[in-house]
Amino acid sequence: MSENKASQQEKLELSLFLLRLGVFIVMLVWTVDKFIDPGHGANILKGFYSSENRQMRVFVVFAVIAIIISAIGLLGLTAFTAKRKTKEIGIRKVLGARTFDII
């Protein structure tokens, strides 16, 4: 039983060593690649953020559309209020109100 545990311990240590060695090799290759082609890292980051840039553009388009719709709504409300007030002012003038009374 003790030999079996020792064998498993050795396998585990070997596996961890090989894992660390693999990570080291990947990091070494990545570092060398950064020195050979510095723009490569920038291209990778650009790829990561491209979907977020698309989402931002869509958000901006919908925000602009919402602002335009609300501006049109405010314009319509202002026109409606002005027309109603014009009618009201005309009726008050006909009934004999002075300018000071209307304002």
Secondary structure, 3 states (H helix, E strand, C coil): CHHHHHHHHHHHHHHHHHHHHHHHHHHHHHHHHHHHCHHHHHHHHHHHHHHHHHHHHHHHHHHHHHHHHHHHHHHHHHHHHHHHHHHHHHHHHHCCCCHHHHC
